[in-house]
């Protein structure tokens, strides 16, 4: 006896719906590993005072730390080889022990070399140019101007790294820690770049804008002393 699907049969309709739902669920589950692979996760930051290179302002209830990564093996979660291209990743950690939120919207976080070079954090566009200088780009033309202007799109891996490891906001809430990686172009600095250098942070405000906190100066020599085997302690020959 042959069996035919009868849409008017509630039992057959229920069975068909259940089968369809199972197939859809299986398809979704098959896609999850690929999507999860795109998302990289690192452990949440510890309080800033637990890192060797830190500075604390007890009266302002704020501690800031700087944790550079000069060895690609120790920050292999990045999708691109920034260190090999002269870009130093620095994890900057803010721990607010006070009762007021702090605003980093206007903050300036600079790498100050031993020779007093003031280096701001690199933008995504600057990182892209450093890593993909010779990447082919499609020229665009502005009307009435005969000279073509090239526009280089930001590589997807750079934006993904910023999304996963950069700052996820500009407000440090009371009794909390906020951290993110910034990149500094140290390619042309004398080696070792971290020796006698510091991270300089200014223009941190309370959330209501009524108070600007004192500047922070975090010497990288503290980090070098705590990491004697780090590449930065062994200048390139």
MDAnalysis code that builds the backbone (N, CA, C; Angstrom):
import MDAnalysis as mda
import numpy as np

u = mda.Universe.empty(711, n_residues=237, atom_resindex=np.repeat(np.arange(237), 3), trajectory=True)
u.add_TopologyAttr("name", ["N", "CA", "C"] * 237)
u.add_TopologyAttr("resid", np.arange(1, 238))
u.add_TopologyAttr("resname", ["UNK", "UNK", "UNK", "UNK", "UNK", "UNK", "UNK", "UNK", "UNK", "UNK", "UNK", "UNK", "UNK", "UNK", "UNK", "UNK", "UNK", "UNK", "UNK", "UNK", "UNK", "UNK", "UNK", "UNK", "UNK", "UNK", "UNK", "UNK", "UNK", "UNK", "UNK", "UNK", "UNK", "UNK", "UNK", "UNK", "UNK", "UNK", "UNK", "UNK", "UNK", "UNK", "UNK", "UNK", "UNK", "UNK", "UNK", "UNK", "UNK", "UNK", "UNK", "UNK", "UNK", "UNK", "UNK", "UNK", "UNK", "UNK", "UNK", "UNK", "UNK", "UNK", "UNK", "UNK", "UNK", "UNK", "UNK", "UNK", "UNK", "UNK", "UNK", "UNK", "UNK", "UNK", "UNK", "UNK", "UNK", "UNK", "UNK", "UNK", "UNK", "UNK", "UNK", "UNK", "UNK", "UNK", "UNK", "UNK", "UNK", "UNK", "UNK", "UNK", "UNK", "UNK", "UNK", "UNK", "UNK", "UNK", "UNK", "UNK", "UNK", "UNK", "UNK", "UNK", "UNK", "UNK", "UNK", "UNK", "UNK", "UNK", "UNK", "UNK", "UNK", "UNK", "UNK", "UNK", "UNK", "UNK", "UNK", "UNK", "UNK", "UNK", "UNK", "UNK", "UNK", "UNK", "UNK", "UNK", "UNK", "UNK", "UNK", "UNK", "UNK", "UNK", "UNK", "UNK", "UNK", "UNK", "UNK", "UNK", "UNK", "UNK", "UNK", "UNK", "UNK", "UNK", "UNK", "UNK", "UNK", "UNK", "UNK", "UNK", "UNK", "UNK", "UNK", "UNK", "UNK", "UNK", "UNK", "UNK", "UNK", "UNK", "UNK", "UNK", "UNK", "UNK", "UNK", "UNK", "UNK", "UNK", "UNK", "UNK", "UNK", "UNK", "UNK", "UNK", "UNK", "UNK", "UNK", "UNK", "UNK", "UNK", "UNK", "UNK", "UNK", "UNK", "UNK", "UNK", "UNK", "UNK", "UNK", "UNK", "UNK", "UNK", "UNK", "UNK", "UNK", "UNK", "UNK", "UNK", "UNK", "UNK", "UNK", "UNK", "UNK", "UNK", "UNK", "UNK", "UNK", "UNK", "UNK", "UNK", "UNK", "UNK", "UNK", "UNK", "UNK", "UNK", "UNK", "UNK", "UNK", "UNK", "UNK", "UNK", "UNK", "UNK", "UNK", "UNK", "UNK", "UNK", "UNK", "UNK", "UNK", "UNK", "UNK", "UNK", "UNK"])
u.atoms.positions = np.array([
    [0.864, -1.181, 0.000],
    [0.000, 0.000, 0.000],
    [0.899, 1.229, 0.000],
    [0.650, 2.126, -0.924],
    [1.462, 3.342, -0.978],
    [0.906, 4.356, 0.007],
    [1.830, 5.164, 0.594],
    [1.424, 6.194, 1.545],
    [1.543, 7.554, 0.864],
    [0.546, 8.380, 1.034],
    [0.550, 9.722, 0.454],
    [0.345, 10.729, 1.576],
    [1.126, 11.859, 1.487],
    [0.977, 12.903, 2.493],
    [-0.340, 13.626, 2.298],
    [-1.108, 13.693, 3.377],
    [-2.408, 14.356, 3.349],
    [-2.354, 15.577, 4.247],
    [-2.317, 16.806, 3.682],
    [-2.200, 18.007, 4.506],
    [-3.366, 18.195, 5.456],
    [-4.469, 17.515, 5.193],
    [-5.615, 17.658, 6.092],
    [-5.510, 16.745, 7.294],
    [-4.503, 15.842, 7.294],
    [-4.314, 14.909, 8.410],
    [-3.468, 15.606, 9.475],
    [-4.020, 15.938, 10.666],
    [-3.271, 16.687, 11.681],
    [-2.039, 15.959, 12.166],
    [-2.101, 14.635, 12.246],
    [-0.923, 13.896, 12.718],
    [0.223, 14.012, 11.712],
    [-0.158, 13.852, 10.409],
    [0.877, 13.966, 9.383],
    [1.420, 15.384, 9.326],
    [0.562, 16.405, 9.517],
    [1.006, 17.797, 9.494],
    [1.964, 18.083, 10.636],
    [1.644, 17.564, 11.819],
    [2.514, 17.771, 12.973],
    [3.868, 17.109, 12.761],
    [3.849, 15.899, 12.225],
    [5.106, 15.190, 11.982],
    [5.949, 15.934, 10.963],
    [5.302, 16.447, 9.920],
    [6.047, 17.183, 8.891],
    [6.649, 18.464, 9.469],
    [5.868, 19.171, 10.310],
    [6.366, 20.403, 10.923],
    [7.538, 20.122, 11.836],
    [7.440, 19.025, 12.609],
    [8.532, 18.672, 13.513],
    [9.799, 18.340, 12.734],
    [9.635, 17.631, 11.607],
    [10.789, 17.276, 10.786],
    [11.435, 18.529, 10.195],
    [10.611, 19.456, 9.732],
    [11.130, 20.702, 9.158],
    [11.899, 21.501, 10.204],
    [11.340, 21.558, 11.432],
    [12.008, 22.293, 12.502],
    [13.345, 21.657, 12.848],
    [13.384, 20.312, 12.836],
    [14.624, 19.605, 13.149],
    [15.686, 19.876, 12.094],
    [15.266, 19.888, 10.826],
    [16.214, 20.174, 9.742],
    [16.754, 21.594, 9.858],
    [15.868, 22.565, 10.169],
    [16.294, 23.955, 10.327],
    [17.256, 24.111, 11.482],
    [16.955, 23.446, 12.610],
    [17.838, 23.509, 13.774],
    [19.201, 22.936, 13.451],
    [19.223, 21.823, 12.725],
    [20.502, 21.202, 12.350],
    [21.319, 22.128, 11.475],
    [20.639, 22.829, 10.565],
    [21.348, 23.758, 9.682],
    [21.953, 24.909, 10.481],
    [21.193, 25.404, 11.472],
    [21.703, 26.487, 12.315],
    [22.910, 26.029, 13.113],
    [22.816, 24.841, 13.686],
    [23.923, 24.323, 14.487],
    [25.170, 24.114, 13.649],
    [24.996, 23.725, 12.396],
    [26.152, 23.545, 11.527],
    [26.846, 24.855, 11.244],
    [26.100, 25.946, 11.265],
    [26.689, 27.259, 10.993],
    [27.383, 27.846, 12.221],
    [27.004, 27.400, 13.400],
    [27.540, 28.000, 14.619],
    [29.054, 27.884, 14.751],
    [29.686, 26.734, 14.500],
    [31.131, 26.671, 14.657],
    [31.875, 27.674, 13.788],
    [31.403, 27.883, 12.554],
    [32.071, 28.833, 11.671],
    [31.942, 30.250, 12.218],
    [30.732, 30.580, 12.702],
    [30.547, 31.912, 13.256],
    [31.347, 32.089, 14.544],
    [31.383, 31.055, 15.382],
    [32.138, 31.137, 16.633],
    [33.619, 31.299, 16.366],
    [34.094, 30.711, 15.272],
    [35.519, 30.802, 14.956],
    [35.922, 32.234, 14.642],
    [34.951, 33.053, 14.153],
    [35.259, 34.439, 13.837],
    [35.425, 35.282, 15.093],
    [34.833, 34.855, 16.178],
    [34.875, 35.595, 17.425],
    [35.973, 35.054, 18.317],
    [36.980, 35.885, 18.583],
    [38.079, 35.471, 19.458],
    [37.885, 36.117, 20.818],
    [38.185, 35.368, 21.851],
    [37.954, 35.838, 23.217],
    [39.226, 35.674, 24.038],
    [39.531, 36.676, 24.853],
    [40.643, 36.592, 25.788],
    [40.085, 36.747, 27.204],
    [40.821, 36.307, 28.215],
    [40.323, 36.438, 29.587],
    [40.060, 37.895, 29.937],
    [39.077, 38.165, 30.774],
    [38.808, 39.545, 31.181],
    [40.001, 40.118, 31.933],
    [40.203, 41.427, 31.879],
    [41.358, 42.040, 32.536],
    [41.256, 41.962, 34.053],
    [42.406, 41.895, 34.672],
    [42.478, 41.972, 36.129],
    [42.477, 43.439, 36.543],
    [42.294, 43.736, 37.826],
    [42.393, 45.131, 38.271],
    [43.751, 45.723, 37.903],
    [43.763, 46.993, 37.565],
    [44.983, 47.633, 37.058],
    [46.166, 47.516, 38.015],
    [45.895, 47.533, 39.310],
    [46.986, 47.492, 40.294],
    [47.746, 46.175, 40.280],
    [47.188, 45.143, 39.659],
    [47.865, 43.838, 39.637],
    [48.900, 43.733, 38.514],
    [48.947, 44.707, 37.612],
    [49.930, 44.699, 36.533],
    [51.177, 45.460, 36.977],
    [52.361, 45.024, 36.541],
    [53.591, 45.655, 37.024],
    [53.720, 47.132, 36.657],
    [53.312, 47.512, 35.449],
    [53.428, 48.914, 35.035],
    [52.097, 49.611, 35.286],
    [51.999, 50.262, 36.428],
    [50.750, 50.953, 36.760],
    [51.038, 52.207, 37.553],
    [50.062, 53.074, 37.581],
    [50.128, 54.264, 38.428],
    [48.760, 54.458, 39.059],
    [48.758, 54.761, 40.347],
    [47.505, 54.915, 41.079],
    [47.404, 56.322, 41.653],
    [46.217, 56.905, 41.555],
    [45.908, 58.182, 42.177],
    [44.835, 57.937, 43.236],
    [45.242, 57.633, 44.466],
    [44.269, 57.268, 45.517],
    [43.189, 58.321, 45.738],
    [43.557, 59.593, 45.684],
    [42.566, 60.640, 45.937],
    [41.496, 60.694, 44.845],
    [41.864, 60.218, 43.643],
    [40.912, 60.214, 42.537],
    [40.316, 58.827, 42.309],
    [40.779, 57.856, 43.120],
    [40.240, 56.491, 43.093],
    [40.400, 55.822, 41.725],
    [41.495, 56.137, 41.051],
    [41.720, 55.560, 39.725],
    [43.141, 55.012, 39.617],
    [43.247, 53.806, 39.066],
    [44.535, 53.199, 38.752],
    [44.541, 52.830, 37.271],
    [45.645, 53.144, 36.604],
    [45.788, 52.812, 35.191],
    [47.051, 51.980, 35.027],
    [46.967, 50.936, 34.210],
    [48.120, 50.076, 33.940],
    [48.318, 49.947, 32.435],
    [49.550, 49.630, 32.067],
    [49.898, 49.404, 30.661],
    [50.629, 48.079, 30.551],
    [50.124, 47.205, 29.713],
    [50.705, 45.868, 29.545],
    [51.016, 45.647, 28.058],
    [52.251, 45.961, 27.640],
    [52.601, 45.776, 26.225],
    [52.784, 44.301, 25.884],
    [52.629, 43.983, 24.616],
    [52.924, 42.636, 24.128],
    [53.946, 42.764, 23.016],
    [55.195, 42.409, 23.313],
    [56.259, 42.518, 22.309],
    [56.642, 41.157, 21.729],
    [55.862, 40.137, 22.051],
    [56.102, 38.782, 21.551],
    [54.797, 38.246, 20.984],
    [54.773, 38.012, 19.678],
    [53.534, 37.588, 19.017],
    [53.004, 36.270, 19.564],
    [53.871, 35.459, 20.165],
    [53.407, 34.192, 20.731],
    [52.517, 34.421, 21.945],
    [52.712, 35.548, 22.634],
    [51.942, 35.835, 23.844],
    [50.625, 36.548, 23.544],
    [50.465, 37.004, 22.325],
    [49.175, 37.590, 21.930],
    [48.804, 37.049, 20.554],
    [48.809, 35.739, 20.479],
    [48.515, 35.052, 19.220],
    [47.040, 35.129, 18.843],
    [46.215, 35.680, 19.734],
    [44.799, 35.815, 19.435],
    [44.555, 36.870, 18.352],
    [45.515, 37.763, 18.121],
    [45.346, 38.738, 17.048],
    [45.328, 38.026, 15.702],
    [44.548, 38.541, 14.802],
    [44.398, 37.919, 13.490],
    [45.511, 38.300, 12.525],
    [46.263, 39.367, 12.843],
    [47.303, 39.855, 11.950],
    [48.612, 40.058, 12.718],
    [49.768, 39.988, 12.032],
    [51.083, 40.093, 12.699],
    [51.506, 41.543, 12.915],
    [50.840, 42.244, 13.809],
    [51.130, 43.662, 14.039],
    [52.572, 43.884, 14.497],
    [53.028, 43.062, 15.420],
    [54.357, 43.256, 16.005],
    [55.430, 43.177, 14.935],
    [55.288, 42.236, 14.003],
    [56.274, 42.069, 12.942],
    [56.312, 43.274, 12.009],
    [55.308, 44.131, 12.067],
    [55.266, 45.323, 11.222],
    [55.536, 46.602, 12.019],
    [56.132, 46.452, 13.188],
    [56.515, 47.621, 13.970],
    [55.406, 48.278, 14.743],
    [54.281, 47.578, 14.921],
    [53.155, 48.102, 15.691],
    [53.080, 47.369, 17.025],
    [53.237, 48.101, 18.104],
    [53.253, 47.501, 19.439],
    [51.861, 47.523, 20.059],
    [51.271, 46.345, 20.322],
    [49.984, 46.317, 21.030],
    [50.208, 46.577, 22.527],
    [49.413, 47.464, 23.079],
    [49.493, 47.763, 24.515],
    [48.091, 47.664, 25.092],
    [47.925, 46.771, 26.063],
    [46.665, 46.674, 26.782],
    [46.657, 47.760, 27.851],
    [45.686, 48.661, 27.775],
    [45.566, 49.753, 28.745],
    [44.370, 49.450, 29.641],
    [44.625, 49.429, 30.945],
    [43.610, 48.998, 31.907],
    [43.263, 50.148, 32.852],
    [41.987, 50.471, 32.955],
    [41.488, 51.505, 33.869],
    [40.660, 50.826, 34.952],
    [41.024, 51.035, 36.205],
    [40.224, 50.515, 37.316],
    [39.741, 51.682, 38.160],
    [38.428, 51.848, 38.194],
    [37.796, 52.938, 38.918],
    [37.277, 52.409, 40.251],
    [37.930, 52.807, 41.330],
    [37.511, 52.382, 42.671],
    [36.601, 53.400, 43.352],
    [36.233, 54.442, 42.614],
    [35.385, 55.477, 43.197],
    [33.914, 55.217, 42.973],
    [33.111, 56.186, 43.398],
    [31.651, 56.072, 43.302],
    [31.082, 56.838, 42.114],
    [31.948, 57.491, 41.327],
    [31.485, 58.228, 40.151],
    [32.043, 57.602, 38.878],
    [31.255, 57.604, 37.846],
    [31.734, 57.120, 36.549],
    [32.738, 58.110, 35.972],
    [33.682, 57.587, 35.190],
    [34.699, 58.408, 34.545],
    [34.530, 58.310, 33.037],
    [34.794, 59.415, 32.350],
    [34.605, 59.506, 30.917],
    [35.962, 59.572, 30.198],
    [36.153, 58.674, 29.212],
    [37.403, 58.644, 28.445],
    [37.232, 59.212, 27.041],
    [36.085, 59.806, 26.773],
    [35.781, 60.299, 25.429],
    [36.856, 61.262, 24.915],
    [37.371, 62.122, 25.787],
    [38.369, 63.120, 25.377],
    [39.790, 62.727, 25.767],
    [39.958, 61.547, 26.332],
    [41.278, 61.147, 26.843],
    [42.306, 61.050, 25.722],
    [43.537, 61.392, 26.043],
    [44.668, 61.252, 25.134],
    [45.636, 60.248, 25.760],
    [45.955, 59.213, 25.010],
    [46.831, 58.152, 25.516],
    [48.009, 58.039, 24.557],
    [49.148, 58.567, 24.954],
    [50.311, 58.678, 24.076],
    [51.471, 57.818, 24.558],
    [52.208, 57.277, 23.600],
    [53.468, 56.600, 23.875],
    [54.563, 57.660, 23.787],
    [55.291, 57.855, 24.892],
    [56.381, 58.836, 24.924],
    [57.697, 58.076, 24.961],
    [58.505, 58.222, 23.915],
    [59.763, 57.484, 23.827],
    [60.829, 58.114, 24.720],
    [61.960, 57.423, 24.836],
    [63.072, 57.943, 25.628],
    [63.574, 59.261, 25.062],
    [63.417, 59.452, 23.758],
    [63.841, 60.697, 23.103],
    [62.723, 61.729, 23.060],
    [61.643, 61.470, 23.801],
    [60.499, 62.369, 23.919],
    [59.665, 62.461, 22.639],
    [59.702, 61.408, 21.826],
    [58.776, 61.342, 20.694],
    [57.380, 61.075, 21.245],
    [56.408, 61.855, 20.826],
    [55.024, 61.692, 21.291],
    [54.234, 60.973, 20.203],
    [53.852, 59.740, 20.480],
    [53.197, 58.892, 19.480],
    [51.776, 58.582, 19.930],
    [50.775, 59.060, 19.207],
    [49.386, 58.715, 19.554],
    [49.073, 57.294, 19.124],
    [48.005, 56.757, 19.652],
    [47.571, 55.422, 19.232],
    [47.228, 55.446, 17.748],
    [47.629, 54.399, 17.043],
    [47.392, 54.335, 15.604],
    [45.914, 54.135, 15.307],
    [45.441, 54.775, 14.265],
    [44.070, 54.580, 13.817],
    [43.994, 53.307, 12.971],
    [42.773, 52.842, 12.724],
    [42.603, 51.664, 11.868],
    [43.173, 51.916, 10.479],
    [43.012, 53.125, 9.972],
    [43.527, 53.456, 8.647],
    [45.051, 53.405, 8.634],
    [45.688, 53.903, 9.689],
    [47.153, 53.876, 9.763],
    [47.664, 52.444, 9.890],
    [46.970, 51.642, 10.678],
    [47.359, 50.233, 10.799],
    [47.213, 49.538, 9.455],
    [46.142, 49.823, 8.764],
    [45.892, 49.210, 7.461],
    [46.998, 49.558, 6.462],
    [47.400, 50.825, 6.452],
    [48.455, 51.247, 5.519],
    [49.773, 50.568, 5.842],
    [50.061, 50.394, 7.137],
    [51.321, 49.765, 7.517],
    [51.348, 48.301, 7.095],
    [50.248, 47.610, 7.277],
    [50.221, 46.181, 6.987],
    [50.000, 45.872, 5.515],
    [49.308, 46.780, 4.821],
    [48.933, 46.478, 3.435],
    [49.323, 47.614, 2.498],
    [50.559, 48.043, 2.600],
    [51.033, 49.161, 1.787],
    [50.866, 48.896, 0.309],
    [51.100, 47.661, -0.104],
    [51.079, 47.339, -1.519],
    [49.792, 46.644, -1.939],
    [48.786, 46.694, -1.074],
    [47.522, 46.064, -1.426],
    [46.848, 46.844, -2.547],
    [46.360, 46.119, -3.550],
    [45.715, 46.786, -4.676],
    [44.445, 47.463, -4.226],
    [44.210, 48.635, -4.765],
    [43.013, 49.385, -4.425],
    [42.350, 49.865, -5.701],
    [41.072, 50.127, -5.598],
    [40.322, 50.602, -6.744],
    [40.303, 52.128, -6.726],
    [40.827, 52.773, -7.773],
    [40.838, 54.242, -7.770],
    [39.445, 54.812, -7.933],
    [39.222, 55.943, -7.307],
    [37.964, 56.655, -7.494],
    [38.302, 58.044, -8.017],
    [37.373, 58.680, -8.672],
    [37.606, 60.001, -9.238],
    [36.574, 60.979, -8.708],
    [37.059, 62.150, -8.375],
    [36.174, 63.215, -7.936],
    [35.825, 64.042, -9.166],
    [34.566, 64.357, -9.404],
    [34.176, 65.131, -10.587],
    [34.972, 66.426, -10.720],
    [35.356, 66.755, -11.926],
    [36.076, 67.960, -12.299],
    [37.541, 67.936, -11.889],
    [37.994, 66.865, -11.242],
    [39.409, 66.738, -10.879],
    [39.960, 65.528, -11.617],
    [40.909, 65.731, -12.504],
    [41.380, 64.618, -13.330],
    [42.295, 63.636, -12.616],
    [42.773, 63.996, -11.421],
    [43.724, 63.133, -10.724],
    [42.958, 62.083, -9.927],
    [43.196, 60.783, -10.178],
    [42.494, 59.745, -9.406],
    [42.970, 59.708, -7.963],
    [42.055, 59.477, -7.055],
    [42.382, 59.351, -5.631],
    [42.069, 57.933, -5.202],
    [43.054, 57.265, -4.631],
    [42.858, 55.878, -4.225],
    [42.297, 55.797, -2.805],
    [41.318, 54.964, -2.639],
    [40.720, 54.757, -1.321],
    [40.965, 53.308, -0.920],
    [41.681, 53.122, 0.177],
    [42.012, 51.785, 0.628],
    [41.024, 51.344, 1.706],
    [40.246, 50.325, 1.457],
    [39.313, 49.851, 2.482],
    [40.071, 49.212, 3.645],
    [39.527, 49.365, 4.836],
    [40.147, 48.763, 6.014],
    [39.973, 47.255, 5.947],
    [41.067, 46.536, 6.143],
    [40.996, 45.076, 6.116],
    [40.061, 44.584, 7.223],
    [39.250, 43.595, 6.899],
    [38.247, 43.073, 7.835],
    [38.870, 42.578, 9.130],
    [40.058, 41.981, 9.052],
    [40.680, 41.438, 10.263],
    [41.074, 42.543, 11.244],
    [41.397, 43.722, 10.729],
    [41.729, 44.848, 11.603],
    [40.486, 45.297, 12.369],
    [39.377, 45.429, 11.672],
    [38.149, 45.845, 12.350],
    [37.656, 44.770, 13.316],
    [37.859, 43.507, 12.965],
    [37.467, 42.428, 13.877],
    [38.320, 42.450, 15.140],
    [39.622, 42.679, 14.997],
    [40.482, 42.742, 16.173],
    [40.108, 43.923, 17.066],
    [39.775, 45.042, 16.439],
    [39.373, 46.201, 17.230],
    [38.067, 45.909, 17.963],
    [37.159, 45.227, 17.297],
    [35.872, 44.887, 17.930],
    [36.059, 43.922, 19.089],
    [36.952, 42.945, 18.927],
    [37.125, 41.914, 19.951],
    [38.055, 42.340, 21.082],
    [39.072, 43.165, 20.775],
    [40.117, 43.444, 21.767],
    [40.298, 44.918, 22.085],
    [39.620, 45.796, 21.354],
    [39.706, 47.216, 21.659],
    [38.763, 47.595, 22.789],
    [38.676, 48.885, 23.072],
    [37.794, 49.357, 24.136],
    [36.340, 49.219, 23.708],
    [35.536, 48.653, 24.592],
    [34.125, 48.455, 24.320],
    [33.295, 49.575, 24.954],
    [33.751, 50.785, 24.805],
    [33.070, 51.929, 25.399],
    [34.065, 52.927, 25.934],
    [33.571, 54.072, 26.382],
    [34.443, 55.135, 26.888],
    [34.105, 55.537, 28.320],
    [33.253, 54.763, 28.983],
    [32.867, 55.076, 30.360],
    [33.380, 53.983, 31.292],
    [34.103, 54.412, 32.341],
    [34.559, 53.478, 33.373],
    [33.602, 53.625, 34.555],
    [32.766, 52.659, 34.725],
    [31.738, 52.737, 35.757],
    [32.356, 52.595, 37.150],
    [31.644, 53.031, 38.192],
    [32.165, 52.913, 39.557],
    [32.494, 51.460, 39.904],
    [33.620, 51.282, 40.584],
    [34.048, 49.976, 41.084],
    [34.078, 48.933, 39.960],
    [34.676, 49.326, 38.856],
    [34.786, 48.413, 37.711],
    [36.090, 48.666, 36.968],
    [36.401, 47.751, 36.039],
    [37.608, 47.846, 35.231],
    [37.233, 47.839, 33.754],
    [37.839, 48.737, 33.010],
    [37.654, 48.803, 31.561],
    [39.027, 48.741, 30.914],
    [39.163, 47.915, 29.882],
    [40.468, 47.752, 29.242],
    [40.307, 47.519, 27.752],
    [41.376, 47.781, 27.026],
    [41.371, 47.530, 25.590],
    [42.771, 47.709, 25.038],
    [43.016, 47.108, 23.882],
    [44.324, 47.218, 23.236],
    [44.372, 48.446, 22.334],
    [45.499, 49.155, 22.422],
    [45.845, 50.217, 21.489],
    [47.151, 49.827, 20.811],
    [47.392, 50.378, 19.619],
    [48.591, 50.035, 18.852],
    [49.438, 51.287, 18.626],
    [50.747, 51.135, 18.839],
    [51.665, 52.263, 18.695],
    [52.757, 51.931, 17.685],
    [53.004, 52.881, 16.793],
    [53.990, 52.704, 15.740],
    [55.383, 53.018, 16.304],
    [56.144, 51.965, 16.599],
    [57.483, 52.141, 17.168],
    [58.572, 51.733, 16.175],
    [58.192, 51.569, 14.921],
    [59.107, 51.055, 13.908],
    [60.388, 51.877, 13.794],
    [60.270, 53.192, 13.869],
    [61.429, 54.060, 13.651],
    [62.103, 54.510, 14.937],
    [61.689, 53.966, 16.083],
    [62.319, 54.349, 17.346],
    [63.616, 53.569, 17.565],
    [64.511, 54.183, 18.325],
    [65.744, 53.480, 18.683],
    [65.405, 52.252, 19.509],
    [66.162, 51.211, 19.300],
    [65.955, 49.955, 20.011],
    [66.813, 49.933, 21.278],
    [66.279, 49.492, 22.413],
    [64.915, 48.988, 22.656],
    [63.914, 50.129, 22.871],
    [62.799, 50.044, 22.191],
    [61.823, 51.141, 22.184],
    [61.174, 51.365, 23.544],
    [61.042, 50.295, 24.344],
    [60.360, 50.432, 25.632],
    [61.256, 51.007, 26.735],
    [62.547, 50.918, 26.561],
    [63.456, 51.378, 27.610],
    [63.320, 52.894, 27.791],
    [63.080, 53.298, 29.028],
    [62.919, 54.705, 29.408],
    [61.721, 55.367, 28.732],
    [60.851, 54.580, 28.142],
    [59.623, 55.121, 27.545],
    [58.499, 55.069, 28.571],
    [57.402, 55.729, 28.256],
    [56.266, 55.742, 29.179],
    [54.967, 55.890, 28.405],
    [53.879, 55.546, 29.062],
    [52.554, 55.796, 28.517],
    [51.986, 56.988, 29.271],
    [51.596, 58.005, 28.516],
    [51.117, 59.264, 29.101],
    [49.624, 59.390, 28.823],
    [48.836, 59.548, 29.886],
    [47.378, 59.638, 29.755],
    [46.903, 60.939, 30.387],
    [46.100, 61.680, 29.627],
    [45.556, 62.940, 30.139],
    [44.114, 63.118, 29.664],
    [43.472, 64.128, 30.221],
    [42.109, 64.533, 29.848],
    [41.069, 63.454, 30.143],
    [41.172, 62.862, 31.335],
    [40.118, 61.988, 31.854],
    [39.189, 62.842, 32.707],
    [37.900, 62.726, 32.490],
    [36.939, 63.551, 33.208],
    [35.933, 62.692, 33.971],
    [35.343, 63.296, 34.997],
    [34.183, 62.670, 35.617],
    [33.034, 62.721, 34.617],
    [32.084, 61.836, 34.778],
    [31.022, 61.679, 33.787],
    [30.217, 62.958, 33.610],
    [30.135, 63.786, 34.652],
    [29.370, 65.034, 34.535],
    [30.210, 66.172, 33.985],
    [31.502, 65.901, 33.736],
    [32.372, 66.911, 33.155],
    [32.844, 67.980, 34.104],
    [32.573, 67.845, 35.387],
    [32.929, 68.897, 36.336],
    [34.364, 68.804, 36.832],
    [35.025, 67.670, 36.612],
    [36.390, 67.502, 37.119],
    [37.254, 66.790, 36.093],
    [38.444, 67.341, 35.875],
    [39.445, 66.666, 35.053],
    [40.510, 66.090, 35.976],
    [40.793, 64.798, 35.810],
    [41.751, 64.140, 36.680],
    [43.182, 64.533, 36.308],
    [44.089, 64.348, 37.255],
    [45.504, 64.611, 36.988],
    [46.027, 63.644, 35.928],
    [47.088, 64.066, 35.255],
    [47.697, 63.228, 34.229],
    [48.367, 62.001, 34.853],
    [48.474, 60.944, 34.050],
    [49.143, 59.717, 34.470],
    [50.397, 59.508, 33.616],
    [51.482, 59.088, 34.260],
    [52.729, 58.747, 33.569],
    [53.141, 57.348, 34.009],
    [53.030, 56.383, 33.112],
    [53.312, 54.991, 33.461],
    [54.607, 54.556, 32.777],
    [55.681, 54.381, 33.522],
    [56.962, 53.999, 32.909],
    [56.981, 52.532, 32.490],
    [57.399, 52.283, 31.257],
    [57.508, 50.912, 30.782],
    [58.686, 50.179, 31.417],
    [59.597, 50.901, 32.042],
    [60.714, 50.244, 32.737],
    [60.203, 49.319, 33.840],
    [59.060, 49.651, 34.428],
    [58.460, 48.757, 35.430],
    [58.117, 47.411, 34.797],
    [57.576, 47.461, 33.588],
    [57.215, 46.220, 32.893],
    [58.465, 45.456, 32.482],
    [59.486, 46.149, 32.018],
    [60.734, 45.495, 31.625],
    [61.383, 44.800, 32.817],
    [61.340, 45.441, 33.992],
    [61.933, 44.845, 35.188],
    [61.192, 43.573, 35.596],
    [59.885, 43.540, 35.356],
    [59.092, 42.367, 35.725],
    [59.135, 41.276, 34.663],
    [59.655, 41.596, 33.477],
    [59.723, 40.635, 32.368],
    [61.126, 40.603, 31.779],
    [62.086, 40.089, 32.543],
    [63.496, 40.125, 32.086],
    [63.750, 39.338, 30.808],
    [62.915, 38.364, 30.503],
    [63.121, 37.548, 29.296],
    [62.361, 38.074, 28.082],
    [61.692, 39.178, 28.235],
    [60.919, 39.723, 27.116],
    [61.860, 40.173, 25.991],
    [61.434, 40.063, 24.737],
    [62.257, 40.525, 23.615],
    [62.738, 41.959, 23.759],
    [61.929, 42.802, 24.392],
    [62.324, 44.222, 24.542],
    [63.528, 44.398, 25.449],
    [63.832, 43.396, 26.265],
    [65.024, 43.445, 27.102],
    [66.264, 42.962, 26.374],
    [66.098, 42.546, 25.134],
    [67.219, 42.026, 24.356],
    [67.206, 42.713, 22.999],
    [67.883, 43.848, 22.876],
    [67.851, 44.640, 21.630],
    [68.245, 43.803, 20.418],
    [67.614, 44.160, 19.289],
    [67.944, 43.483, 18.039],
    [69.385, 43.814, 17.643],
    [70.054, 42.818, 17.079],
    [71.449, 43.020, 16.644],
    [71.487, 43.517, 15.207],
])
